[in-house]
Amino acid sequence: MSRDLFVEQVVINSTGGVRTLDFAHPVVCVYGPIDTGKTTLVDCIKYPLGLPVEWRQVPSERLTSVTVHLRIEGMRIALRRSTVADTGTVELISPYDGKVEELLDVTAPPDGDRRVVGEVLLDLLGLSELFAPPTAVALLGSGARLTFAQLYALNYLSQDMVDGTEAVRGQANTAQSYKTVVELVLGLIDAEMRVLTARRDDLSQTVSQFKRRTETISEFLTGSAAELEEELTRSRSEERETLTALEELKGRMRAVTTFADPLRQRVAVLEGTHSRAREEEKAAQAAVSLAQRAIKRAQQQPGTDPVPRCPSCTQPLTGRIVPEGVCGLCLCELDPGARGEVVQAAEAALATAQQRAIEAAKAASEAQDALAQARAELEERTRLEIGPLAGQIEQLSAAHAGARTRTGMLERQLDPHRRLLELQRALRAAEEELRGVREDIKTRKNLLSGRQATLAEIEEQFAAIIGGLSLPGEPGARIDHNSLLPKVRAGKLTKVGHGVRTAINVAYRMTFLSHALVTGATDLPSLLIIDSPRKNVGYGTEDQQLIARLYAHFLDHIAGARSDTLHARPHQVIIVDNDLPSLPAQLRRQMHTIELTRDDPLVP
């Protein structure tokens, strides 16, 4: 049955004071001249529900908070939202003691753990499972969730929507989401069908993508995947065999190399010994040369080799006569005995140096012979054992590298074949699942086939309301089966004038409410808010007659719908307009009126 959503009271806090408005009546009409706060009052109902509002200048400067008292499915709650402080939070207040029971978020933050006000309202209305069932890919297969804002658009006709065309669905809805919401709340579709339909659309898109990708890959493939797989198997086998043989040879090489290590160490030691002997031999030869020069100097006759320049002042000393036995520098007479001692000492040093040179040469020769012998043994071992293994290792390494290169090449060639195979498997699975989903949809449609009568009933009620309004020009208004929006014979509502367009849009929403009141077979909340129908129709004589018929037929139809039911169904209609048309007294008595004036505007 229809869902009870009833506005009982609105409390407005502003810098000028507090104003409390009574809405606890089935039909409420708020009227007054322009700029007295009528649309602001409607916004004050929306705002605590967590819906976006673009405040006009005066309320944006003076409002501080708004509280709305609601009855939802028999439960009374109050919601308060600040306009100046934390505008992203709504306070859930007990309507009895005024205490804050819970803080609700307007929108769900990424890391928040508080509930969102729209989700709470859907839960209280009993529509959470319908709008976001646990198994649903909710909307258009994209994972989006239907929200309370999209539902509320069915209960509120703003000024722009009243005079709009397809925008009558509300800014919160796309064409698809609006149709989905209408189908859900009117029972034309259920959550299971919605899930199946979304899954079918997803699978259809997936199957199309898989087909395009398989066709694209197939165009570029050459050769047989089976032949490539067979060749790849052979290449991998060859790669494994060569690697095994290579590892075996490397192991033997390590063993042989380890066995030859003592020879290498001996060669290294002998090389060091030979190097040191050579150095010693060179040092001994240098000592012999030094001793020979010392003897030569000692045996040289004085005066036979005059010094050309003074080693101190560098003045030339040539041309001087140096007597025999006299120093060539100072011309002092030399001692023959001291000279003999110098010669003897030099000759003894030479003999010692020569003996050392002979011994060093002998040691160097012996070291060289030992080194040559060790090197010969190492070369023989290398020639007989290590050399053949090194050659085999080189050959096997080349064979293994070639096999590995062929394996990599074949794997690259096979990769698109394998991806194609995976795509074909995924395609078959998706097609199989799509067939199953289509069968489920067919079964579900058979179960829901009786609900098509609901759409026929709604169309019949819409036609009756339109007929009772006697619209000028008989535009042929009807409900489009594809969009579930109102249309006229000529097509879009833009083909008719503003007054007729407004009457059609109001009659369209009246149809939903009257269907809820008469049958109860709907999940639509029985609340309807209409902003400024009279203003949008116009003020000419025919316009005034049309708006009077609209009001009269509307009130009379709602009253008749209530009287035709065995049990009075809860409902509420809130109309905001510039003034009231001329109505019979019995219809006027059905309305609770709230008048706003320039001296007494909405916001104090």
C-alpha positions in Angstrom: 0.0 0.0 0.0 1.0 3.7 -0.3 3.6 4.9 2.1 2.7 7.4 4.8 4.8 10.6 4.6 3.1 13.5 6.3 4.5 17.0 7.3 3.0 18.0 10.6 5.0 21.1 11.5 7.8 23.4 10.3 9.9 25.5 12.7 12.0 28.3 11.3 14.7 29.9 13.3 16.1 33.2 12.1 17.9 36.3 13.3 14.4 37.8 13.7 13.0 35.1 15.9 11.2 31.8 15.7 8.2 30.9 13.5 6.2 27.7 13.8 3.8 26.7 11.0 1.1 24.1 11.4 0.9 21.6 8.5 -1.0 18.8 10.3 -3.9 18.7 7.7 -4.5 16.6 4.6 -4.6 19.7 2.3 -2.6 22.8 3.0 -2.5 25.9 0.8 0.2 28.5 1.4 -0.5 31.7 -0.5 0.7 35.3 -0.7 2.2 37.8 -3.1 5.6 37.5 -4.6 8.7 37.6 -2.3 6.8 36.7 0.9 8.6 33.3 1.3 6.3 30.7 -0.3 9.0 28.9 -2.2 11.3 29.4 0.8 8.8 27.5 2.9 8.9 24.6 0.5 12.7 24.7 0.6 12.4 24.6 4.5 10.6 21.2 4.1 13.3 19.9 1.8 16.4 21.1 3.6 16.2 19.0 6.8 15.5 16.0 4.6 19.1 16.3 3.4 18.2 17.6 0.0 20.1 20.5 -1.7 18.6 24.0 -1.5 19.7 27.2 -3.2 18.5 29.8 -0.7 17.4 33.2 -1.9 18.9 36.3 -0.6 16.7 37.1 2.4 16.5 33.6 3.9 20.3 33.0 3.2 21.1 36.1 5.2 18.6 35.6 8.1 17.9 31.9 8.5 19.8 30.0 11.2 18.2 26.6 11.3 15.1 24.7 10.1 13.2 21.9 11.8 10.5 19.7 10.2 8.3 17.4 12.2 7.2 14.3 10.2 5.0 11.3 10.5 6.5 8.4 8.6 4.5 5.2 8.5 2.9 6.1 11.8 6.2 7.1 13.5 6.8 10.7 14.5 10.3 12.2 14.1 11.8 15.6 13.8 14.8 16.6 11.7 16.8 19.8 12.3 19.5 21.2 10.1 21.6 24.4 10.6 22.1 26.9 7.7 25.1 28.6 9.3 27.1 26.0 11.3 27.5 22.3 10.3 25.4 22.2 7.2 26.5 18.7 6.4 24.8 17.2 9.5 21.1 16.7 10.3 20.0 16.2 13.9 17.4 13.5 14.5 15.3 14.9 17.4 12.7 13.3 19.6 9.4 15.1 18.8 8.4 14.6 22.5 11.2 16.0 24.6 13.3 17.8 21.9 16.5 15.8 22.7 18.9 15.0 19.9 18.8 11.2 19.4 21.3 10.9 16.6 23.5 12.9 14.2 23.0 12.0 10.5 25.2 12.9 7.6 23.7 14.7 4.6 26.0 12.8 2.3 28.1 9.7 3.1 31.8 10.7 3.7 34.4 8.2 2.5 35.4 7.1 6.0 32.3 8.0 8.0 30.4 5.6 10.3 27.2 7.7 10.8 24.0 7.0 8.9 22.9 9.2 6.0 19.6 11.1 6.4 18.3 9.9 3.0 19.0 6.3 3.9 17.2 6.7 7.2 14.1 8.1 5.5 14.1 5.2 3.0 14.4 2.8 5.9 11.5 4.4 7.8 9.4 4.3 4.7 10.2 0.6 4.3 11.8 1.2 0.8 15.4 0.4 1.6 15.2 -3.1 0.2 13.3 -1.9 -2.9 15.7 0.9 -3.7 18.9 -0.9 -2.9 18.4 -4.6 -2.5 21.5 -6.4 -1.3 22.0 -8.3 -4.6 21.2 -5.4 -6.9 23.4 -3.6 -9.3 21.1 -0.8 -8.7 20.9 1.6 -11.7 21.9 1.1 -15.3 24.3 -1.7 -14.4 26.8 0.9 -13.1 26.5 0.1 -9.4 24.8 3.4 -8.6 22.2 3.4 -5.9 18.8 4.9 -6.1 18.4 7.6 -3.4 15.8 9.4 -1.4 16.3 12.5 -3.5 15.2 10.6 -6.6 12.1 9.4 -4.8 11.3 12.8 -3.4 11.2 14.2 -6.9 8.0 12.3 -7.4 6.4 14.1 -4.5 7.5 17.7 -5.3 6.6 19.8 -8.3 8.8 22.9 -8.2 8.0 26.0 -10.2 10.3 25.0 -13.0 8.9 21.5 -13.0 5.3 22.7 -13.0 6.1 24.7 -16.2 8.6 22.3 -17.5 8.6 19.6 -20.1 10.5 16.3 -19.5 12.1 18.1 -16.6 8.9 17.2 -14.7 11.0 14.2 -13.5 13.1 16.5 -11.4 16.7 17.5 -11.4 17.7 14.6 -9.2 16.6 12.0 -11.8 17.9 11.0 -15.2 15.4 9.7 -17.7 16.4 6.1 -16.8 16.4 6.6 -13.0 13.1 8.3 -13.1 11.5 5.5 -15.1 13.1 3.0 -12.7 11.7 4.8 -9.6 8.2 5.1 -11.1 8.2 1.4 -12.1 9.3 0.4 -8.6 6.9 2.5 -6.5 3.9 1.8 -8.8 4.6 -1.9 -8.8 5.3 -2.2 -12.5 8.6 -3.9 -11.7 10.1 -5.4 -8.6 13.6 -5.4 -7.2 14.3 -8.9 -8.5 13.4 -7.9 -12.1 15.4 -4.7 -11.7 18.5 -6.8 -10.7 17.9 -9.2 -13.6 17.5 -6.4 -16.1 20.6 -4.7 -14.9 22.5 -7.9 -15.0 21.2 -8.7 -18.5 22.3 -5.2 -19.7 25.8 -5.8 -18.2 26.1 -9.2 -19.7 24.9 -8.0 -23.1 27.6 -5.3 -23.1 30.2 -7.8 -21.9 29.3 -10.3 -24.6 29.6 -7.6 -27.3 33.0 -6.5 -26.0 34.3 -10.1 -25.9 33.1 -10.6 -29.5 34.8 -7.5 -30.7 38.0 -8.4 -29.0 38.1 -12.0 -30.3 37.4 -10.8 -33.8 40.2 -8.2 -33.6 42.7 -10.8 -32.3 41.7 -13.4 -34.8 42.3 -11.0 -37.7 46.0 -10.8 -36.8 46.7 -14.4 -36.0 48.6 -16.7 -38.3 49.5 -20.4 -38.0 47.9 -23.0 -35.8 48.0 -22.8 -32.0 48.3 -26.6 -31.8 51.5 -26.6 -34.0 53.0 -23.7 -32.0 52.2 -25.6 -28.8 53.9 -28.7 -30.1 57.0 -26.8 -31.2 57.1 -25.0 -27.9 57.0 -28.3 -26.1 59.9 -29.6 -28.1 61.9 -26.3 -27.6 61.3 -26.5 -23.8 62.4 -30.1 -23.8 65.6 -29.2 -25.6 66.1 -26.3 -23.3 65.8 -28.6 -20.2 68.1 -31.2 -21.7 70.8 -28.8 -22.6 70.5 -27.1 -19.2 70.9 -30.5 -17.5 74.0 -31.4 -19.5 75.4 -27.9 -19.0 75.0 -28.1 -15.2 76.6 -31.6 -15.2 79.7 -30.3 -17.2 79.9 -27.3 -14.9 80.0 -29.6 -12.0 82.8 -31.7 -13.5 84.6 -28.5 -14.4 84.4 -27.3 -10.8 85.8 -30.7 -9.6 88.7 -30.6 -12.1 89.4 -27.0 -11.2 89.4 -27.9 -7.6 91.9 -30.8 -8.2 94.2 -28.4 -10.2 94.1 -25.7 -7.5 97.3 -27.0 -5.7 99.2 -26.7 -9.0 97.9 -23.1 -9.4 98.9 -22.3 -5.9 102.4 -23.8 -6.4 102.8 -21.8 -9.7 101.7 -18.6 -7.8 104.2 -19.3 -5.0 107.1 -20.0 -7.5 106.2 -16.9 -9.4 106.6 -14.9 -6.2 109.9 -16.6 -5.4 111.2 -16.1 -9.0 110.2 -12.4 -8.9 112.0 -11.9 -5.6 115.2 -13.7 -6.9 115.2 -11.5 -10.0 114.9 -8.4 -7.8 117.8 -9.7 -5.6 119.9 -10.3 -8.8 119.3 -6.8 -10.0 120.2 -5.4 -6.6 123.5 -7.4 -6.6 124.4 -6.3 -10.1 123.8 -2.7 -9.1 126.1 -3.2 -6.1 128.9 -4.6 -8.3 128.6 -1.5 -10.6 128.8 0.8 -7.7 131.9 -0.9 -6.3 133.6 -0.8 -9.8 133.0 2.9 -10.0 134.4 3.4 -6.5 137.6 1.5 -7.5 137.9 3.6 -10.6 137.7 6.8 -8.7 140.2 5.6 -6.1 142.7 4.5 -8.7 142.5 7.8 -10.7 145.8 9.8 -10.7 145.5 13.2 -9.0 145.5 16.2 -11.4 144.8 14.2 -14.5 141.2 14.9 -14.4 140.7 18.5 -13.3 137.3 19.7 -12.2 135.9 22.1 -14.8 133.9 24.2 -12.3 133.8 24.8 -8.6 131.0 22.8 -7.0 130.3 25.7 -4.6 130.5 28.9 -6.6 130.3 27.3 -10.1 133.2 29.5 -11.3 135.3 27.9 -14.1 138.5 26.0 -12.8 139.9 25.2 -16.3 143.3 26.5 -17.2 144.7 26.0 -13.8 147.9 23.9 -13.4 147.3 21.1 -10.8 150.5 19.5 -9.7 150.8 15.7 -9.4 149.5 14.4 -6.0 147.5 17.6 -5.4 143.7 17.9 -5.1 142.1 19.3 -8.2 139.8 21.6 -6.2 141.8 23.0 -3.3 145.2 22.4 -4.8 146.2 20.7 -1.5 148.7 17.9 -1.6 147.1 14.4 -1.1 148.3 11.6 1.2 149.4 8.5 -0.9 148.8 6.1 2.0 145.1 7.2 2.5 144.6 6.7 -1.2 145.8 3.2 -1.1 143.5 2.3 1.8 140.6 3.7 -0.2 141.5 1.5 -3.2 141.8 -1.6 -1.0 138.4 -1.0 0.6 136.8 -0.5 -2.8 138.3 -3.7 -4.1 137.0 -5.7 -1.1 133.5 -4.2 -1.6 133.6 -5.2 -5.3 134.6 -8.8 -4.4 131.7 -9.1 -1.9 129.3 -7.6 -4.5 130.4 -10.0 -7.2 130.0 -13.0 -4.9 126.5 -11.8 -4.0 125.6 -11.3 -7.7 126.8 -14.8 -8.5 124.6 -16.3 -5.7 121.6 -14.2 -6.7 121.9 -15.2 -10.4 122.1 -18.8 -9.4 119.0 -18.5 -7.1 117.1 -16.7 -9.9 118.0 -19.4 -12.4 116.8 -22.2 -10.0 113.5 -20.3 -9.3 112.9 -19.9 -13.1 113.5 -23.6 -13.7 111.1 -24.5 -10.9 108.5 -22.1 -12.2 108.8 -23.4 -15.7 108.4 -26.9 -14.5 105.3 -26.0 -12.5 103.7 -24.1 -15.4 104.4 -27.0 -17.7 102.6 -29.4 -15.3 99.6 -26.9 -15.0 99.4 -26.5 -18.8 99.5 -30.3 -19.2 96.6 -30.7 -16.7 94.6 -27.9 -18.4 95.2 -29.4 -21.8 94.3 -32.9 -20.8 91.3 -32.2 -18.4 90.1 -28.6 -18.2 90.4 -27.6 -21.9 88.0 -30.2 -23.3 85.4 -29.5 -20.6 85.6 -25.7 -21.3 85.0 -26.4 -25.0 82.0 -28.6 -24.3 80.6 -26.1 -21.8 80.9 -23.3 -24.4 79.0 -25.5 -27.0 76.3 -26.5 -24.5 75.9 -22.8 -23.4 75.3 -21.8 -27.0 72.8 -24.6 -27.5 70.9 -23.7 -24.3 70.8 -20.0 -25.2 69.5 -20.9 -28.6 66.8 -23.1 -27.2 65.8 -20.5 -24.6 65.6 -17.9 -27.4 63.3 -20.1 -29.5 61.2 -20.9 -26.4 60.7 -17.1 -25.7 59.9 -16.4 -29.4 57.3 -19.3 -29.4 55.7 -18.1 -26.2 55.3 -14.6 -27.6 53.8 -16.1 -30.7 51.4 -18.2 -28.6 50.4 -15.3 -26.2 47.7 -13.9 -28.5 46.4 -17.4 -29.2 46.1 -18.1 -25.5 44.4 -14.7 -24.9 42.0 -15.5 -27.6 41.3 -18.9 -26.0 40.7 -17.2 -22.7 38.4 -14.7 -24.3 36.5 -17.4 -26.1 36.0 -19.3 -22.8 34.9 -16.0 -21.1 32.6 -15.3 -24.0 31.0 -18.8 -23.8 30.5 -18.3 -20.0 29.0 -14.9 -20.4 26.7 -16.1 -23.2 25.6 -19.0 -21.0 24.9 -16.7 -18.1 23.1 -14.3 -20.4 20.8 -17.1 -21.6 20.0 -18.0 -18.0 19.3 -14.4 -17.1 17.0 -14.0 -20.1 15.1 -17.1 -19.1 14.8 -15.8 -15.6 13.5 -12.4 -16.9 11.0 -14.2 -19.1 9.8 -16.2 -16.1 9.7 -13.0 -14.0 7.8 -11.2 -16.7 5.2 -13.9 -16.7 4.8 -13.5 -12.9 4.5 -9.7 -13.3 2.3 -9.8 -16.4 -0.8 -9.0 -14.2 0.8 -5.7 -13.1 0.4 -4.3 -16.6 -3.1 -3.7 -15.6 -1.7 -1.1 -13.1 -0.3 1.0 -16.0 -3.6 0.8 -17.8 -5.4 1.9 -14.6 -3.1 4.8 -14.2 -3.6 5.9 -17.9 -7.3 5.6 -17.4 -7.2 7.8 -14.3 -4.9 10.3 -16.1 -7.3 10.5 -19.0 -10.3 11.0 -16.6 -8.5 13.9 -14.8 -7.5 15.5 -18.1 -11.0 15.1 -19.4 -12.5 16.8 -16.4 -10.2 19.8 -16.8 -11.5 20.5 -20.3 -8.1 21.7 -21.6 -8.3 24.2 -24.4 -7.4 22.8 -27.8 -7.7 19.2 -26.6 -4.0 18.5 -26.8 -4.4 14.7 -26.5 -2.4 14.3 -23.3 -1.2 10.8 -22.5 1.5 8.9 -20.6 4.4 7.7 -22.8 5.0 4.0 -22.2 8.8 4.3 -22.8 9.6 7.2 -20.5 6.4 7.1 -18.3 6.3 10.9 -18.6 3.4 13.0 -19.9 3.2 13.8 -23.6 0.7 15.3 -26.0 -0.5 14.4 -29.5 2.1 16.7 -31.1 4.9 15.2 -29.1 6.8 17.0 -26.3 4.9 19.3 -23.9 6.7 22.3 -25.4 4.2 22.0 -28.3 1.5 23.4 -26.1 1.2 26.7 -24.1 2.3 27.3 -20.5 -1.1 27.1 -19.0 -2.0 23.8 -20.6 1.5 22.5 -19.9 1.1 23.3 -16.2 -2.3 21.7 -16.0 -1.0 18.5 -17.7 2.0 18.2 -15.3 -0.2 18.8 -12.2 -2.8 16.3 -13.5 0.0 13.8 -14.1 1.2 13.9 -10.5 -2.5 14.0 -9.3 -2.9 10.7 -11.1 -0.2 9.0 -9.1 -1.7 10.3 -5.8 -5.3 9.3 -6.7 -4.1 5.8 -7.8 -2.5 5.5 -4.3 -5.6 6.6 -2.6 -8.0 4.5 -4.6 -6.0 1.2 -4.8 -3.3 1.5 -2.2 -1.3 -0.8 -4.6 1.7 1.5 -4.7 4.8 2.2 -2.7 4.7 5.9 -3.5 4.7 8.2 -0.5 1.3 9.9 -0.3 2.6 13.4 -0.2 2.3 15.9 -3.0 3.8 19.4 -3.0 3.0 21.8 -5.9 4.7 25.2 -6.2 2.8 28.0 -7.9 0.4 26.3 -10.4 -1.7 29.5 -10.6 1.3 31.6 -11.4 2.4 29.3 -14.2 -1.1 29.0 -15.8 -1.5 32.8 -16.1 -4.0 35.5 -15.1 -6.3 35.8 -18.2 -10.0 35.0 -18.0 -9.5 31.6 -19.6 -6.5 31.0 -17.4 -8.4 31.8 -14.3 -11.1 29.4 -15.3 -8.6 26.7 -16.0 -6.9 27.1 -12.7 -10.2 27.1 -10.9 -11.1 23.8 -12.7 -7.7 22.4 -11.8 -8.1 23.2 -8.1 -11.8 22.2 -8.0 -11.2 18.9 -9.8 -8.2 18.2 -7.8 -9.8 18.7 -4.4 -13.0 17.0 -5.5 -11.1 14.1 -6.9 -9.0 13.6 -3.8 -12.1 13.8 -1.6 -13.9 11.4 -3.9 -11.0 9.0 -3.8 -11.0 9.1 -0.1 -14.8 8.4 0.1 -14.6 5.5 -2.3 -12.1 3.6 -0.1 -13.2 1.4 2.8 -10.4 2.7 5.0 -9.1 6.3 4.8 -5.6 6.3 3.5 -3.1 8.8 4.9 -2.2 11.5 2.4 -1.2 15.1 2.3 -1.3 17.8 -0.4 0.7 21.1 0.0 0.0 23.8 -2.6 2.0 27.0 -2.7 0.6 29.8 -4.9 0.2 33.6 -5.2 -3.5 33.6 -4.3 -6.5 31.2 -4.3 -9.0 30.9 -7.2 -12.7 31.2 -6.6 -13.8 27.9 -5.2 -17.1 26.6 -3.8 -17.3 26.8 0.0 -17.3 23.0 0.5 -14.0 22.8 -1.4 -12.5 25.8 0.5 -13.3 24.0 3.7 -11.1 21.1 2.7 -8.0 23.3 2.8 -6.0 24.5 5.7 -4.6 27.9 4.5 -1.5 29.7 5.5 -1.4 33.3 4.3 1.9 35.2 3.9 2.0 39.0 3.4 4.6 41.6 2.9 4.0 42.8 6.4 4.2 39.3 7.7 6.6 37.3 5.5 7.7 33.8 6.2 11.2 34.6 7.7 10.8 37.0 10.7 
